[in-house]
Amino acid sequence: MRDLGLACSPCSITQPPRPDHHRGRNLVNPLNFFKSKKSKEEQTSAQEIPLIDGKHNVQAPVPPKEDESKKTTVPNEKPTEPIDIDAVEKEIIKSFKTVYDPEIPVDIYELGLIYEIKIESDGNTYVKMTLTSPNCPVAGILPGQVESAARGVEGVYDVKLDLVFDPPWGPDRMSEAAKLELGML
C-alpha cells in the first residue's frame, strides 16, 4: 500500500494567525438574522397566525385560560372531628398504588419509594419518599404526583412531602409482588 502523504501535507497543518490579519472582521453576526426589526406592537401573536391544514387556512384555537386558584396547592377542608388514622392511611396507600414510575411497570408503593407516612388526627400528613436514584428523570414530576395522590384522599387536610436520598433506595426495598412483576424472583 502506498502512502500518499495526505495526513502530513502542508495544507492540513493549521498555521498560527498572523499579527496583522484579523479573522472574521468583515463577517456578519449570523444571530442577527433571528432578531426582529418590528416593535412589540407590530409583532403578531401566535394565536393570530392562521394554521394551514392542507386544504384550508384555519384560525388557531385560543387555549382556555386556566383558573390560577386551582393551580395552588392549598390544603383541603380541615376535618371538624378527629379522623380514623388507620383508614386514612389505607386510603393513602391505595392512592399511592395508582402512581407509577414511568420507566418501571410497578407502582411507587410496591417499588419501595415511600419510606414513611405519618398522619395526625387533624388531617395533617407527612410523607417521606425517595427516588430510585438522585438523577432520576422523573424527579421533577413524581413528588408532585405523590403529593396530589395523598391530597385526593378524604380526611387529609394538608400534605408535607419530604424527598430524601438517605438511606438510598435499593432493590431490597421492593415488595415480593414488585420483584415478581420485574422477574427478580
C-alpha positions in Angstrom: 0.0 0.0 0.0 1.3 3.4 -0.9 1.3 6.3 1.5 0.1 9.4 -0.3 1.3 11.7 2.4 -2.1 13.4 2.8 -2.0 13.4 6.5 1.2 15.4 6.6 0.6 17.6 3.7 1.2 21.4 4.3 -2.5 22.3 3.7 -3.7 20.1 6.5 -1.5 21.8 9.1 -3.1 24.8 10.6 -0.8 27.9 10.8 -0.9 30.4 13.7 -2.7 33.6 12.7 -0.6 36.5 11.5 -0.5 39.5 13.8 -1.7 41.9 11.0 -4.6 39.6 10.0 -7.9 39.8 11.8 -10.1 36.8 11.0 -13.8 37.4 10.6 -13.6 41.2 10.8 -16.0 41.6 7.9 -18.4 38.8 8.7 -22.0 39.4 9.7 -23.2 38.1 13.0 -25.4 35.1 12.0 -27.6 35.6 15.1 -28.8 39.0 13.8 -30.9 37.0 11.3 -33.2 36.0 14.1 -33.6 39.4 15.7 -36.9 41.0 14.9 -36.9 44.5 13.5 -40.6 45.0 14.4 -41.7 46.7 17.6 -43.8 44.7 20.1 -47.0 46.4 18.9 -46.2 45.4 15.3 -45.5 41.7 16.0 -48.3 39.2 15.5 -49.2 36.9 18.4 -49.1 33.2 17.8 -53.0 33.0 18.1 -53.4 35.5 15.2 -51.4 33.4 12.7 -53.6 31.1 10.6 -52.7 27.5 10.5 -52.8 25.5 7.3 -54.4 22.1 7.5 -53.7 21.1 3.9 -57.0 22.3 2.5 -58.0 25.5 4.3 -56.5 28.2 6.4 -57.9 27.7 9.9 -57.5 30.1 12.7 -55.5 28.7 15.6 -57.8 27.9 18.6 -57.1 30.0 21.6 -56.4 27.8 24.6 -58.7 28.4 27.6 -57.2 30.4 30.4 -56.7 28.2 33.5 -58.0 29.4 36.8 -54.9 30.3 38.8 -56.6 29.4 42.1 -56.8 25.8 41.1 -53.1 25.6 40.5 -52.0 26.4 44.0 -51.6 23.6 46.5 -54.0 24.8 49.1 -54.9 22.5 51.9 -58.2 20.5 51.8 -61.0 21.4 54.1 -59.9 20.9 57.7 -61.8 17.9 59.3 -64.2 19.1 62.1 -63.7 15.9 64.1 -60.8 13.5 64.6 -60.2 11.2 61.6 -59.7 7.5 61.6 -55.9 7.5 61.1 -55.7 3.8 60.1 -58.5 4.1 57.5 -56.9 7.3 56.0 -53.5 5.6 55.9 -55.0 2.6 54.0 -56.6 5.0 51.5 -53.4 7.0 51.0 -51.5 3.7 50.3 -54.3 2.8 47.9 -53.9 6.1 46.1 -50.1 5.7 46.0 -50.6 2.4 44.2 -52.0 4.3 41.3 -48.8 6.3 40.8 -46.2 4.6 38.7 -42.5 5.3 37.8 -42.8 5.6 34.0 -39.6 3.6 33.5 -40.7 0.7 35.7 -44.0 -1.1 35.4 -44.5 -1.2 39.2 -46.3 1.4 41.4 -44.2 3.5 43.7 -45.5 1.9 46.9 -44.6 -1.6 45.9 -41.4 -0.3 44.5 -40.5 0.8 48.0 -40.1 4.5 47.2 -42.4 5.5 50.1 -40.4 5.3 53.4 -42.9 6.8 55.8 -46.4 8.0 56.2 -47.4 10.0 59.3 -51.0 11.2 59.8 -52.1 13.4 62.6 -55.7 13.4 64.0 -56.4 16.8 62.4 -55.6 15.5 58.9 -52.0 16.9 58.5 -50.0 14.3 56.7 -46.3 13.8 56.4 -44.8 11.6 53.6 -41.2 10.7 53.4 -40.2 9.3 50.0 -37.1 8.7 47.8 -36.4 8.1 44.1 -34.6 5.2 42.5 -31.6 7.5 42.1 -30.8 11.2 42.6 -30.5 11.6 38.8 -33.9 10.0 38.3 -35.5 11.5 35.1 -38.9 11.9 36.8 -37.5 13.8 39.8 -39.4 16.9 38.7 -42.8 15.3 38.4 -43.0 12.2 40.7 -43.0 14.1 44.0 -45.9 16.3 42.8 -47.9 13.2 41.7 -47.4 11.6 45.1 -48.5 14.8 46.9 -51.5 15.1 44.7 -52.4 11.4 45.3 -52.3 12.0 49.1 -54.3 15.2 48.9 -57.0 13.4 47.0 -57.8 11.2 50.0 -60.7 12.2 52.1 -59.6 13.1 55.6 -56.3 14.5 54.5 -56.0 18.2 55.3 -52.5 19.2 54.3 -49.5 17.2 52.9 -45.9 17.8 53.6 -43.7 15.7 51.3 -40.0 15.1 52.2 -37.8 13.8 49.4 -34.8 12.1 50.9 -31.9 10.1 49.5 -30.6 8.7 52.8 -30.9 5.8 53.1 -30.5 5.2 49.4 -33.1 3.2 47.6 -32.2 -0.4 46.5 -33.9 -3.4 45.1 -34.1 -4.9 48.6 -36.8 -2.3 49.4 -39.2 -3.7 46.7 -42.1 -5.9 47.8 -42.4 -9.5 46.8 -45.1 -8.5 44.2 -42.8 -5.9 42.6 -39.9 -8.4 42.4 -42.2 -11.0 40.9 -43.5 -8.4 38.3 -39.9 -7.5 37.3 -38.8 -11.1 37.2 -36.5 -10.9 40.1 -37.9 -13.9 42.0 
